[in-house]
Amino acid sequence: MLSPLELHLGLRYTRAKRRNHFISFISAISMGGIALAVLLLITVLSVMNGFETELRDRILGMASHVTVSGSDGVIEDWSTVADQVREQASGVAGVAPFVSGEGMLRSGSDMSGTLIRGVLPEEETAVSEVSTHMTAGSLAALEAGEYGIVLGAELARMLGVGMDDTVDLMIPQATTTPAGIVPRFRRFTVVGMFEVGMYEYDRGMVMIHMRDAARLYRMGDGASGVRLKLDDMFDAPRVSDRLQGRLPPGLRISDWTRQHASFFHAIATEKTVMFIILSLIIAVAAFNIVSMLVMLVTDKQGDIAILRTLGLSPRSVMAIFVIQGSLIGVIGTVIGVFLGVLLSLNIENIVPLIERLLSTDLLSADVYYISQLRGELHLEDVIQVSILTLVLSFLSTLYPAWRAARVQPAEALRYE
C-alpha cells in the first residue's frame, strides 16, 4: 500500500523547481509525446473503422446480402425460386430478380466498358438503395420495351451525356447479318443518373429494365438470378448455408462476406498493422519517461540519501519515482484520449476543411473507392489504447525507480 508520504513526494517531484527546469521540460515533452501518440492511435483506428463501415454500406447499398444464381447463368423460373427463398430463409427483407452482364457503352467517339444490371424497378428498391441516390430522373422511369438506361454519374460525365441523350450499348454476343458477324447492340435513352459515392459503381455500372436485358441477352423470360436483402447483414453466411441445402440443385448461392472478402480482410490487416506501428510511437514516448526519471534520480541523490537516513525504506523510495513516472503517463493518456475522441467525432468536418484550405482532394474516389471519410469511435479501441499506454508508462518507471532504491546514503552524501 502507498503511504501518504510516498504519494506526496512523488507528486512534489513533478512540479518544477528553480534547479531542475530541464528535467521538468523533459517531463512535459514525455507527457506531450504520450498524448500525441494516443491521439494519433485513437484517430487512426476511428478512421479505419469508419472507412470499413462506409465501404461496407456503399457496397451493400448496391450489391446484395445473398445472391442465388443459375449454374449456367440463367434461371428460367425465377419467381418460383424467389418464393422458395422466402419460405426457407428467415429474416429476408426483400427479394428481387436481376439480369447481369458486361457491355460497352458508346456516345459519339467516347467509349467505356461497363457492367450491366437488368432490374425490375418496383422490386429493386427492396434490395438496394440506388433509388435514394438518384441525381437525375428516377429508377421508375425504366419501362419494358422503352429501352431506357440509368447511368452512374461518373460514367455519364466521362461519356458527356445527360438526361434524354442516347447511348449505344454493345454486348459481347455476335449477330449474323448479310454483312457478316457483328456485335449485338441497342440504342438506349438516358432516363436517370445515380451517384452512390463509390467509384466502382458510379463509374462502371448501368441499369436497364430486366425485360430489355433479357431480350438483349436472349434469356426469354428468365433471369440471371435473384438477390436477397436481409434484416441483419451479418446473418448472410447462415442464410446462405441454409439455402444451400434446401433449394433445388443447379443453383449457386453466395453472400457478401465471400464476394467482397478481400476488401474487408485487407482493411482488417491494415488496421492491425497501423495499431502495431502507432503503438511503437507510444513506446518511444514511454522511453522518454525512462530518461527523465534517470536524470531526476541523479539530481535527487542527496534528497534520497537524506530520506534513507531518516528511515525511508528502499521500497518506499522506489514507490516515489514509480508514482511520478506513472503520473506523467496518466496525464498524457487522459489528454490524448480527450483530444483523440474529440478529433474522431469531428473528422467528417475537419477533412473537408483541410481539402478547402489546401485546394486538393485528399480522398480521390478512383483510388480509395469512396469520396467521403467519417470516423467511427469504438469504446473497446479507446480502452485498449488507454490500457496499453498506462502499462508501458508503468513499466518505463521500474528501472529508474530501482536505481533510486539502490542509492547508498553514505556515498551520496560524501561530497555534500
C-alpha positions in Angstrom: 0.0 0.0 0.0 1.2 3.5 -0.8 1.6 5.8 2.2 0.7 9.5 2.1 4.4 10.3 2.3 5.3 8.4 -0.8 2.3 9.9 -2.7 3.2 13.4 -1.5 6.8 13.2 -2.5 6.0 11.6 -5.9 3.6 14.4 -6.7 6.0 17.1 -5.4 8.8 15.9 -7.6 6.6 16.5 -10.7 6.5 20.2 -10.0 9.2 22.5 -11.4 11.9 23.9 -9.1 14.5 26.5 -9.8 17.2 23.9 -10.1 15.6 21.4 -12.4 13.8 23.3 -15.2 15.4 21.0 -17.7 14.0 17.9 -16.1 10.6 19.5 -15.9 10.9 20.3 -19.6 11.7 16.7 -20.4 8.7 15.6 -18.3 6.5 17.9 -20.4 7.9 16.5 -23.6 7.3 12.9 -22.4 3.7 13.8 -21.4 3.1 15.5 -24.8 4.6 12.6 -26.7 2.3 10.2 -24.9 -0.7 12.4 -25.5 0.2 12.8 -29.2 0.7 9.1 -29.7 -2.6 8.3 -28.0 -4.3 11.0 -30.1 -3.0 9.5 -33.3 -3.8 5.9 -32.5 -7.4 6.6 -31.5 -7.9 8.8 -34.5 -6.4 6.3 -37.0 -8.4 3.4 -35.5 -11.6 5.5 -35.7 -10.9 6.4 -39.3 -10.2 2.8 -40.2 -13.5 1.7 -38.5 -15.3 4.5 -40.4 -13.7 3.5 -43.7 -14.7 -0.1 -43.2 -18.3 0.7 -42.3 -18.6 3.2 -45.1 -17.2 0.8 -47.7 -19.5 -2.0 -46.5 -22.5 0.3 -46.6 -21.7 1.6 -50.1 -21.1 -1.9 -51.4 -24.2 -3.4 -49.8 -26.2 -0.4 -50.9 -25.7 -1.7 -54.5 -24.8 -5.4 -54.1 -27.0 -8.0 -52.3 -26.5 -9.7 -49.0 -27.2 -13.1 -50.6 -27.3 -14.0 -54.3 -28.9 -17.1 -55.8 -27.9 -17.6 -59.5 -28.2 -20.4 -62.1 -25.1 -22.6 -62.6 -25.4 -21.9 -66.3 -26.1 -18.2 -65.8 -29.8 -18.4 -66.3 -32.8 -19.3 -64.0 -35.8 -19.9 -66.2 -38.4 -19.8 -63.4 -37.0 -17.2 -61.1 -40.4 -16.4 -59.4 -40.6 -19.9 -58.1 -37.0 -19.7 -56.7 -37.9 -16.3 -55.1 -40.9 -17.9 -53.4 -38.8 -20.8 -52.2 -36.2 -18.4 -50.8 -38.9 -16.6 -48.8 -40.2 -19.9 -47.4 -36.8 -21.5 -46.5 -34.9 -18.5 -45.1 -35.9 -16.3 -42.1 -35.0 -12.6 -41.8 -35.4 -11.9 -45.5 -36.4 -8.3 -46.0 -36.6 -8.3 -49.8 -36.1 -10.4 -52.9 -35.6 -9.2 -56.5 -34.6 -10.8 -59.8 -31.8 -9.5 -62.0 -30.0 -10.0 -65.2 -26.3 -9.3 -65.2 -23.7 -9.0 -68.0 -20.9 -6.9 -69.4 -21.0 -4.5 -72.3 -19.6 -1.4 -74.0 -21.2 2.0 -74.0 -20.6 4.5 -76.8 -21.6 8.1 -77.1 -20.0 9.7 -80.2 -16.4 8.9 -80.1 -16.3 8.2 -76.4 -16.5 4.5 -75.3 -16.3 2.7 -71.9 -16.7 -0.8 -70.7 -19.5 -1.3 -68.1 -21.4 -3.8 -66.0 -25.0 -4.1 -67.0 -27.7 -4.9 -64.5 -31.2 -5.6 -65.6 -33.7 -4.9 -62.9 -37.4 -4.6 -62.2 -37.7 -1.1 -60.7 -40.6 -1.9 -58.4 -38.7 -4.9 -57.0 -35.2 -3.4 -56.9 -36.0 -0.9 -54.2 -36.4 -3.8 -51.8 -32.8 -5.0 -52.1 -30.7 -1.9 -53.0 -30.6 1.8 -52.2 -29.9 3.1 -55.7 -33.3 4.8 -55.8 -32.3 7.0 -52.9 -29.1 8.2 -54.7 -30.6 9.4 -57.9 -29.2 12.7 -59.0 -31.5 13.0 -62.0 -34.5 11.1 -63.2 -35.8 8.0 -61.4 -35.4 4.3 -61.4 -39.2 4.0 -62.0 -38.6 5.6 -65.4 -37.3 2.3 -66.7 -40.1 0.6 -68.6 -40.0 -2.6 -70.5 -39.7 -2.1 -74.3 -38.8 1.6 -74.0 -35.0 0.9 -73.7 -34.2 3.4 -71.1 -31.0 3.3 -69.2 -29.8 4.7 -65.8 -26.1 5.6 -65.6 -23.6 6.2 -62.8 -22.8 9.9 -62.5 -19.1 9.4 -63.2 -19.8 7.3 -66.3 -22.2 9.9 -67.6 -19.6 12.6 -67.1 -17.0 10.6 -68.9 -19.3 10.0 -71.9 -20.5 13.5 -71.8 -24.2 12.6 -71.8 -27.2 13.9 -69.8 -30.9 13.3 -69.4 -32.7 12.3 -72.6 -29.4 11.8 -74.5 -28.9 8.5 -76.3 -26.1 6.0 -75.9 -25.3 2.8 -77.8 -24.9 -0.4 -75.7 -22.9 -3.2 -77.2 -22.6 -6.7 -75.7 -20.1 -9.4 -76.4 -22.5 -11.6 -78.3 -22.4 -11.7 -82.0 -25.3 -11.4 -84.5 -25.0 -12.8 -88.0 -26.1 -10.4 -90.7 -25.6 -10.3 -94.5 -22.7 -8.0 -93.9 -21.1 -10.6 -91.6 -20.8 -11.2 -87.9 -21.3 -8.0 -85.9 -21.6 -7.3 -82.1 -25.1 -7.1 -80.8 -26.0 -3.5 -79.8 -29.0 -1.4 -79.0 -29.6 2.3 -78.6 -30.8 3.4 -75.2 -32.1 6.7 -73.9 -30.8 8.1 -70.6 -33.7 8.3 -68.2 -31.7 8.7 -64.9 -28.4 9.0 -63.2 -27.3 7.9 -59.8 -24.3 8.7 -57.5 -23.8 6.3 -54.5 -20.4 7.8 -53.7 -18.4 4.7 -54.6 -16.3 5.0 -57.7 -16.6 1.3 -58.7 -20.4 1.7 -59.2 -20.6 5.4 -60.2 -18.1 4.8 -63.0 -18.7 1.3 -64.1 -22.4 0.3 -63.8 -25.6 0.9 -65.7 -29.1 -0.3 -65.1 -31.8 -1.2 -67.6 -35.2 -2.9 -67.4 -34.9 -6.6 -66.8 -37.1 -7.4 -69.8 -34.9 -5.3 -72.1 -31.8 -7.0 -70.7 -33.3 -10.5 -71.1 -34.2 -9.7 -74.6 -30.7 -8.4 -75.3 -29.1 -11.5 -73.9 -31.7 -13.8 -75.3 -32.9 -15.2 -72.0 -36.6 -15.2 -72.8 -38.5 -14.8 -69.5 -35.6 -16.0 -67.4 -33.1 -14.1 -65.2 -29.5 -14.4 -64.1 -30.7 -14.9 -60.5 -32.4 -13.4 -57.5 -30.9 -11.0 -54.9 -31.7 -11.1 -51.2 -31.6 -8.3 -48.6 -31.6 -9.5 -45.0 -32.7 -7.8 -41.8 -29.2 -8.5 -40.4 -26.4 -8.3 -43.0 -24.1 -10.3 -40.7 -26.6 -13.2 -40.8 -25.8 -13.7 -44.5 -23.4 -16.7 -44.1 -26.0 -18.6 -42.0 -28.8 -17.9 -44.5 -26.5 -18.9 -47.4 -25.6 -22.2 -45.8 -29.3 -22.9 -45.0 -30.4 -22.2 -48.6 -27.6 -24.3 -50.0 -29.2 -27.5 -48.7 -32.8 -26.6 -49.3 -33.0 -25.1 -52.8 -33.1 -27.3 -55.9 -29.7 -28.5 -57.3 -28.2 -26.5 -60.1 -28.3 -23.2 -58.2 -25.3 -21.3 -56.9 -25.6 -19.4 -53.6 -23.1 -16.8 -52.4 -23.1 -14.0 -49.9 -21.4 -10.6 -49.5 -18.8 -11.9 -47.0 -17.4 -14.2 -49.7 -17.9 -11.9 -52.7 -16.1 -9.0 -51.1 -13.9 -10.8 -48.6 -10.6 -9.4 -50.0 -11.7 -5.8 -49.3 -12.6 -6.4 -45.7 -9.6 -8.7 -45.0 -7.3 -6.0 -46.4 -8.9 -3.4 -44.1 -8.6 -5.6 -41.0 -5.0 -6.3 -41.8 -4.2 -2.7 -42.4 -5.9 -1.7 -39.1 -3.8 -4.3 -37.2 -0.6 -3.1 -38.8 -1.4 0.6 -38.1 -2.1 -0.3 -34.4 1.3 -2.0 -34.1 3.1 0.8 -35.8 1.5 3.6 -33.8 1.9 1.5 -30.6 5.7 1.9 -31.2 5.2 5.7 -31.0 3.7 5.2 -27.6 6.7 3.0 -26.6 9.1 5.8 -27.8 7.2 8.3 -25.7 7.4 6.0 -22.7 11.2 5.7 -23.2 11.3 9.5 -22.6 9.9 8.8 -19.1 12.9 6.5 -18.5 15.5 9.1 -19.5 13.6 11.8 -17.5 13.5 9.7 -14.3 17.1 8.6 -14.6 18.2 12.3 -14.7 15.9 13.0 -11.9 17.3 10.2 -9.7 20.8 11.6 -10.4 19.7 15.1 -9.5 17.9 13.9 -6.3 20.6 11.6 -4.9 21.2 13.9 -2.0 17.5 14.1 -1.2 17.2 10.3 -1.5 20.1 9.8 0.9 18.6 12.1 3.5 15.3 10.3 3.2 17.0 7.0 3.7 18.9 8.2 6.8 15.5 9.3 8.2 14.3 5.7 7.9 12.6 5.6 4.5 12.8 2.1 3.1 14.2 1.3 -0.4 10.7 0.1 -1.4 9.2 3.5 -0.5 11.9 5.3 -2.4 11.1 3.1 -5.4 7.4 3.9 -5.0 8.1 7.7 -5.1 9.6 7.5 -8.6 7.1 5.0 -9.8 4.3 7.4 -8.8 6.0 10.3 -10.6 6.5 8.4 -13.9 3.1 6.9 -13.8 1.5 10.3 -13.2 3.1 11.5 -16.4 1.7 8.5 -18.2 -1.8 9.0 -16.7 -1.9 12.8 -17.6 -0.6 12.2 -21.1 -3.1 9.4 -21.6 -6.1 11.4 -20.4 -5.1 14.4 -22.6 -4.6 12.1 -25.6 -7.9 10.2 -25.1 -9.8 13.5 -24.8 -8.2 15.0 -27.9 -8.5 11.7 -29.8 -12.1 11.3 -29.1 -12.8 15.0 -29.9 -11.0 14.7 -33.3 -12.6 11.3 -34.1 -16.1 12.7 -33.6 -15.4 15.7 -35.8 -13.3 14.1 -38.6 -16.2 14.4 -41.1 -16.0 18.2 -40.7 -12.2 18.5 -40.4 -11.3 16.6 -43.7 -13.4 18.9 -46.0 -12.0 21.9 -44.2 -8.4 20.7 -44.9 -9.3 20.0 -48.5 -10.7 23.5 -49.0 -7.6 25.1 -47.3 -5.2 23.1 -49.4 -7.3 23.1 -52.6 -6.8 19.4 -53.1 -8.8 16.2 -53.0 -7.4 14.1 -50.1 -9.7 11.2 -50.9 -9.7 10.5 -54.7 -12.7 8.3 -55.4 -10.9 6.3 -58.1 -8.1 5.4 -55.6 -9.9 5.0 -52.3 -13.3 3.7 -53.7 -15.2 6.3 -51.6 -15.1 10.0 -51.7 -16.1 10.8 -48.1 -14.5 9.9 -44.8 -16.1 9.5 -41.4 -14.9 8.5 -38.0 -16.4 5.7 -36.1 -15.3 5.5 -32.5 -15.4 2.2 -30.7 -15.2 2.1 -26.9 -13.1 -1.1 -27.0 -10.4 0.7 -29.1 -10.2 3.6 -26.6 -9.9 1.1 -23.7 -7.2 -0.9 -25.4 -5.2 2.2 -26.3 -5.5 3.5 -22.8 -4.5 0.3 -21.1 -1.5 -0.2 -23.4 -0.3 3.4 -22.7 -0.7 3.1 -19.0 1.1 -0.3 -18.9 4.0 1.0 -21.0 4.2 4.1 -18.8 4.3 2.0 -15.6 6.9 -0.4 -17.0 9.1 2.5 -18.0 9.3 3.7 -14.4 10.6 0.4 -12.9 14.3 0.7 -13.9 14.9 4.3 -12.8 12.9 3.6 -9.6 15.1 0.6 -8.9 18.2 2.7 -9.4 16.9 5.2 -6.9 16.2 2.5 -4.3 19.9 1.3 -4.6 21.3 4.8 -3.8 23.7 4.4 -0.8 23.3 7.3 1.7 27.0 7.4 2.6 28.2 7.5 -1.0 25.6 10.1 -2.0 26.4 12.4 1.0 30.1 12.1 0.8 30.6 15.3 -1.2 27.5 17.2 0.0 
